[in-house]
Amino acid sequence: MTPEQFGAQIQLLIEKQDLTQEQSYLLFRELMLDQQSPLQQGALLAALTAKGETVDEIAGAWQAIDEFDTVHPEGLPDGLFENSGTGMDGFKTFNVSSAAAIVGAANGVNMARHGARAITSRCGTVDIMEAMGIDVDCPVTRVADSIRQAGIGLFNGMSPAVHPGGLGRILSQIRFGSTLNIAASLANPARPRQALRGVYSRRMVPATAAVMAKIGYQHGMVVYGSDAASGLGMDELSICGPSTICRFDGEQREEYDIVPEELGLACRRGSEIAACNLREDEIRRFMQVIAGTGRFKACEDFVSLNAGALLWTAGKASDLKQGITMARETLASGAALSKLQQWVTCQNRNAETGLERFEQVKKVACNA
């Protein structure tokens, strides 16, 4: 595609015209292969975001990332589940999706995670799991082995071993929510068919559910939470205010709002689950929550809510309330901590080094 042809498509977006899935696919192929100037690439993302992405446009972006910039492992088990957030939300929280995934795996859900290092937050999924001892830069074959053996693995979305082309390059340079935040989070190398996904704005909830159904997800849940005091949003279910949920099963979808009190949870202050100022504090708190120490009750409730939604969506719980109860018991019993230790052993090119790091963090956190 010539720069003039690429620019003409951007002009359509500026004029508020929607693109077909094929048009979007061709444009994002240019981004993944770095065939256009950085200025043109940024203009595409900005124009598409300003117009408001359609389901076809997001699906086309995902298709290009999946085809041209994702390494897919083989031999994975059936029934894979993923949970992730898009990032770029206004309220930065404790890394609840990682904790919820560990709880899910401890309850028999095969978790194929796909995350990134911090871009707008202080400590992203990859950062926190690396600190726990997980080998986040290993090949996708090692991640696949971990999923088979431990029931959980993490694909580093900014690693060239996972996305060898344009994705990491672009995401490391932009600082606004764009189509890539949705499409890239969907570009999981394992291609799971079940998911719990958080998004950075309420308007993206039904659209993201529709995209997921369109690209092959069988069922799932898309969520957007809010902090009632500040009005800021989060790409997780919230214990600080209302959350919007869209559940889908094939083409069937239902959307509704919930508040923590409906589920037997106290509505907490945002400060109780906000991200720590120091990375070391975030790492220590994460370990304490996974270990079920009870020192951060609000964070444990936050994890239980989001892990409960995961367990419900994955068919391990009959409803959200039962899922919350199961998640609480998993933290309190030590099963989540044991699962994390097993994960460290399995997703590692050097398990001894990973376990040394895990034990060091556990010692510091649990003896503090």
C-alpha positions in Angstrom: 0.0 0.0 0.0 1.4 3.4 -1.0 1.6 6.2 1.6 -1.1 8.0 -0.5 -3.4 5.0 -0.3 -2.8 4.6 3.4 -3.5 8.3 3.9 -6.7 8.2 1.9 -8.0 5.5 4.3 -7.1 7.8 7.3 -9.0 10.6 5.6 -12.1 8.4 5.5 -11.8 7.9 9.3 -11.4 11.6 9.9 -14.6 12.1 7.9 -16.3 9.7 10.3 -16.7 6.9 7.7 -16.5 3.3 8.9 -14.2 0.7 7.4 -14.9 -2.9 6.5 -13.1 -5.7 8.3 -11.0 -6.2 5.2 -10.0 -2.5 5.0 -9.0 -2.5 8.7 -7.1 -5.8 8.2 -5.1 -4.3 5.3 -4.3 -1.1 7.3 -3.2 -2.9 10.4 -1.1 -5.3 8.3 0.9 -2.2 7.3 1.4 -1.4 11.0 2.5 -4.9 11.9 5.0 -5.0 9.0 6.1 -1.4 9.6 5.4 -0.4 6.0 4.3 3.1 6.8 6.0 6.1 8.6 5.5 6.4 12.3 3.5 9.6 11.7 1.0 7.8 9.4 0.8 4.8 11.9 0.0 7.1 14.8 -2.5 9.1 12.7 -4.4 5.9 11.9 -4.7 4.9 15.5 -5.8 8.4 16.6 -8.3 8.8 13.8 -9.9 5.4 14.4 -10.1 6.0 18.1 -11.5 9.5 17.7 -14.2 8.2 15.3 -15.0 5.3 17.5 -14.1 1.7 16.4 -16.7 -0.6 15.0 -16.8 -4.3 15.6 -15.5 -5.0 12.1 -12.6 -2.5 12.5 -11.4 -4.2 15.7 -11.8 -7.6 14.2 -9.7 -6.6 11.2 -7.0 -5.2 13.5 -7.0 -8.5 15.5 -6.8 -10.5 12.3 -3.7 -8.7 11.2 -2.0 -9.0 14.6 -2.9 -12.7 14.8 -1.7 -13.5 11.3 1.4 -11.3 10.9 2.7 -10.8 14.5 1.8 -13.7 16.7 3.7 -17.0 17.3 1.2 -19.8 18.0 2.3 -22.9 20.0 0.9 -26.4 19.3 -0.4 -29.2 21.5 -2.3 -27.1 24.0 -5.2 -28.6 26.1 -8.8 -28.0 25.3 -11.0 -25.5 27.3 -8.4 -22.8 27.6 -9.5 -19.6 29.4 -7.9 -16.2 29.5 -8.4 -13.1 31.7 -6.9 -9.8 31.0 -7.5 -6.0 30.9 -6.9 -3.6 28.1 -5.0 -1.1 30.2 -5.3 2.6 29.6 -8.0 2.9 32.3 -8.2 5.9 34.6 -7.9 4.2 38.0 -4.8 2.1 38.5 -5.3 -0.8 40.9 -3.6 -3.7 42.5 -2.8 -6.3 39.9 -6.0 -8.2 40.4 -6.2 -10.1 37.0 -2.9 -11.9 37.7 -4.1 -12.9 41.2 -7.5 -14.0 39.8 -5.8 -16.1 37.2 -3.8 -18.0 39.8 -7.0 -18.6 41.8 -8.7 -19.8 38.7 -5.8 -22.3 37.9 -6.0 -23.5 41.5 -9.6 -24.5 40.8 -8.8 -26.4 37.7 -9.3 -23.8 35.0 -6.6 -24.0 32.3 -5.4 -20.4 32.1 -3.6 -19.1 29.0 -2.7 -15.6 30.0 -1.5 -12.8 27.7 -0.1 -9.7 29.3 2.4 -6.9 29.1 4.8 -4.9 31.0 3.6 -1.6 32.6 2.9 1.2 30.1 0.6 3.5 32.0 0.6 1.6 35.3 3.5 1.2 37.7 3.7 -2.6 37.7 2.1 -4.6 34.8 1.2 -8.3 34.6 4.6 -9.2 33.2 6.5 -7.1 35.8 4.7 -8.6 38.7 5.0 -12.2 37.6 8.7 -11.8 36.7 9.2 -10.6 40.3 7.5 -13.7 41.6 10.0 -15.9 39.7 8.2 -16.6 36.4 10.4 -16.7 33.3 8.5 -14.1 31.2 10.9 -14.1 28.3 10.8 -17.8 27.6 9.7 -19.2 24.2 6.1 -19.9 23.6 6.8 -23.6 23.8 7.8 -23.3 27.4 4.6 -21.3 28.2 2.6 -24.1 26.5 4.4 -26.7 28.7 3.5 -24.7 31.8 -0.2 -24.6 30.8 -0.2 -28.4 30.3 1.7 -29.1 33.5 0.5 -26.4 35.9 -2.7 -25.3 34.3 -1.4 -21.7 33.8 1.1 -19.9 31.6 1.8 -16.3 30.6 2.6 -15.1 27.1 4.5 -11.8 27.3 2.7 -9.6 24.9 5.8 -7.3 24.5 8.3 -10.1 23.9 9.7 -10.7 20.4 9.4 -14.4 21.2 5.6 -13.9 21.2 5.0 -11.0 18.9 8.1 -10.6 16.8 7.0 -7.6 14.7 5.1 -4.4 15.3 3.0 -4.9 18.4 5.6 -4.3 21.1 7.1 -1.5 19.1 3.9 0.4 18.8 2.5 -0.2 22.3 5.8 0.9 23.8 5.5 4.3 22.1 1.8 5.4 22.4 0.2 6.7 25.6 -3.5 6.8 24.7 -6.2 4.1 24.5 -6.6 2.9 21.0 -8.0 0.0 18.9 -4.7 -1.9 19.6 -5.6 -2.1 23.3 -8.6 -4.2 22.5 -7.2 -6.0 19.4 -3.8 -6.7 21.0 -5.3 -8.1 24.2 -7.3 -10.5 22.0 -4.2 -11.7 20.1 -3.4 -14.5 22.5 -1.1 -17.0 21.0 -3.1 -19.9 22.4 -6.3 -18.7 20.8 -8.5 -19.5 23.8 -12.3 -19.7 23.4 -13.4 -18.5 26.9 -12.4 -15.3 28.6 -13.0 -12.6 31.2 -11.9 -9.3 29.7 -11.8 -5.8 31.2 -12.0 -2.7 29.0 -11.0 0.9 29.6 -14.3 2.6 28.8 -17.9 1.7 29.3 -18.8 2.2 25.7 -16.3 -0.6 24.8 -18.1 -3.2 26.8 -20.8 -4.4 24.3 -18.5 -3.8 21.3 -15.7 -5.9 22.7 -18.1 -8.8 23.5 -19.4 -8.6 19.9 -15.8 -8.7 18.6 -14.9 -11.7 20.7 -17.9 -13.6 19.5 -17.0 -12.6 15.9 -13.5 -13.9 16.1 -14.3 -17.3 17.6 -14.8 -16.9 21.4 -17.6 -19.3 22.5 -18.5 -17.5 25.7 -17.2 -14.9 28.1 -17.6 -11.8 30.1 -16.5 -8.2 29.4 -16.4 -5.8 32.3 -15.8 -2.2 33.2 -15.7 -1.0 36.8 -15.7 2.4 38.5 -14.6 4.1 41.7 -17.7 5.8 43.0 -15.8 8.5 44.9 -13.6 9.7 42.0 -15.7 8.6 39.1 -12.6 7.0 37.5 -12.9 3.7 35.6 -11.0 0.4 35.8 -10.7 -2.5 33.5 -11.8 -4.9 36.2 -14.9 -5.6 38.3 -14.9 -3.0 41.0 -15.4 -3.2 44.8 -15.4 0.6 45.0 -18.6 1.3 43.0 -20.7 0.0 40.1 -19.5 -2.3 37.4 -21.0 -2.9 33.9 -21.0 -6.5 32.7 -21.7 -8.0 29.3 -22.0 -11.8 29.3 -22.2 -13.6 26.0 -22.7 -17.2 24.8 -22.3 -17.3 21.0 -24.6 -14.7 19.6 -26.6 -14.4 22.9 -25.7 -11.4 25.0 -26.9 -9.7 28.2 -25.7 -6.5 29.7 -26.3 -5.2 33.2 -24.8 -3.3 36.1 -23.9 -4.6 39.6 -22.7 -3.0 42.8 -20.5 -4.8 45.5 -23.3 -4.8 48.1 -25.5 -7.0 45.9 -22.9 -9.7 46.2 -22.3 -9.5 49.9 -19.2 -7.4 49.6 -18.6 -4.1 51.4 -18.0 -1.1 49.0 -14.4 -0.2 49.7 -12.5 3.0 49.3 -10.4 3.3 46.1 -7.3 3.9 48.1 -7.5 0.4 49.6 -7.0 -1.2 46.2 -5.0 1.5 44.4 -1.6 0.7 42.9 1.3 1.3 45.3 3.7 4.1 44.7 6.7 1.8 44.9 7.1 -1.3 42.8 8.7 -3.1 45.8 5.5 -2.5 47.9 3.3 -3.7 45.0 5.3 -7.0 44.8 5.2 -7.5 48.6 1.4 -6.8 48.7 0.8 -9.2 45.8 2.5 -12.1 47.5 0.7 -11.3 50.8 -2.7 -11.4 49.1 -1.9 -14.7 47.2 -0.7 -16.2 50.5 -4.0 -15.3 52.1 -2.4 -13.4 55.0 -5.5 -11.3 55.6 -3.4 -8.1 55.8 -5.1 -6.5 52.8 -8.7 -7.5 53.1 -9.9 -5.1 50.4 -7.5 -6.5 47.9 -8.5 -10.0 48.8 -12.2 -9.1 48.3 -11.1 -7.5 45.0 -9.4 -10.7 43.9 -12.3 -12.8 45.1 -14.8 -10.8 43.1 -12.8 -11.0 39.8 -11.7 -14.6 40.4 -15.3 -15.4 41.2 -16.4 -14.0 37.9 -13.7 -16.1 36.2 -14.9 -19.3 37.9 -18.5 -18.6 37.0 -17.7 -17.9 33.4 -15.5 -21.0 33.2 -18.3 -23.2 34.6 -16.7 -24.0 37.9 -19.3 -22.0 39.9 -23.0 -21.9 39.5 -23.2 -18.2 39.9 -21.1 -15.2 40.8 -21.7 -15.5 44.6 -20.6 -19.1 44.6 -17.5 -18.1 42.6 -16.6 -15.4 45.2 -16.9 -17.9 48.0 -14.7 -20.4 46.1 -12.1 -17.8 45.5 -12.0 -16.7 49.1 -11.5 -20.3 50.2 -8.7 -20.8 47.7 -6.8 -17.8 49.1 -7.4 -18.7 52.7 -6.4 -22.4 52.3 -3.0 -21.7 50.7 -4.0 -23.3 47.4 -3.3 -20.1 45.4 0.2 -19.8 46.9 0.9 -23.5 46.1 -0.3 -23.0 42.5 1.9 -19.9 42.1 4.9 -22.0 43.3 4.1 -24.8 40.8 3.8 -22.2 38.0 7.2 -20.8 38.8 8.6 -24.3 38.5 7.0 -25.0 35.2 7.4 -21.7 33.3 11.1 -21.5 33.7 14.2 -22.3 31.7 16.0 -22.4 35.1 13.5 -23.5 37.7 16.1 -23.3 40.6 16.6 -19.6 39.9 12.9 -18.9 39.7 12.2 -20.7 42.9 14.9 -18.9 44.7 13.3 -15.6 43.7 9.9 -16.9 44.7 11.1 -18.0 48.1 12.9 -14.7 48.7 9.8 -12.6 47.9 7.6 -14.9 50.0 10.0 -14.7 53.0 10.1 -10.9 52.8 6.4 -10.5 52.3 5.0 -13.0 54.8 7.5 -12.1 57.6 7.0 -8.4 57.2 
